[in-house]
C-alpha cells in the first residue's frame, strides 16, 4: 500500500508490470530501479487505459471495469 492505494508489481522472467492509481508513485519506483541499474533505462513507463502485456490486452477504459483478452495474440498464432 502506497498513499493508501494498492501498488501491484508483477514480475515474470524479464517482463515487469507495475500499477498504481497515482502516476507519480509508479514513476518514482521506476526511477529507483533505473538508478540502481547499470543500463541507462532499464524500465520505461506506459500510461494508458488499454495496455498490451505478455500477449494480453488489458482494457480499463470503462470506469470500474476491467476487460482482459488475448484476441490479437491468438490471431497472430493462427495466421
N, C-alpha and C positions, 0 to 999 in steps of 0.2 A: 504494500500500500504506500503510495506516494501522494502527498497532498490530499489524503482522504479518498483517493481513487485507485482502483486496481491497476497495476502495471503488469502486463503479460509479456513474457520473454520466452520464445520458443527457439530452441537451437537443435538443428538436425544436420549432422555431418558438417558441411560448410555453408549452410543456409541459416539465416537468423531472421526472426520476425519479432519486432518489439512494438507493443501497442500501449498507448496511454491517452486518456482524454485530452490532456494538455500537450500540445505540440512541443513546447519548451522543455518539458520533462524528458521526452524521447530524444530531443536534440542534445540535451545535457549528457545523457547516458552515452549516446553515440560519440560525443566529443571526448568523453573519458576513455572509451575504448580506443579511439583513434590516437589519443595522446600516448597511450601505452604501446601502440603498435609501431613496428619498425617500418611499415609501409606508410606512404603519405596519407592514404584514405582507405582504411580497412572497411569501414561501414559507411553507407550512404542512406539518405532518407528519401522516402516517397510518401507524400501526403495525398491521399485520395480516398474517395468513398468506395471506389471499385479497385481492387488490388489483385494482381496475379502472383501466386506464390506456390512453388513446387507443383505446378500443374493444376492448382486450384484457382478458381475465380471467386473471390470473396466480395460480395456486394452489400455495402452498408448504406446505400443511398436512401432507403426509406427509414424514417425515424423510428427507433425502437425495434427494428427488424434486421436480421442478417440472412443473407442467402449465399450458400456455398454450392458451386457446381464445378464440373470437370468437362463441360461440353467441348471447349476448344482443345483440350488435351486429348480427349477421346477421338475427336475428329482428326487430329494430327496422326494418331496411331493407326487409324483405319485407312487413311489416304496414302 
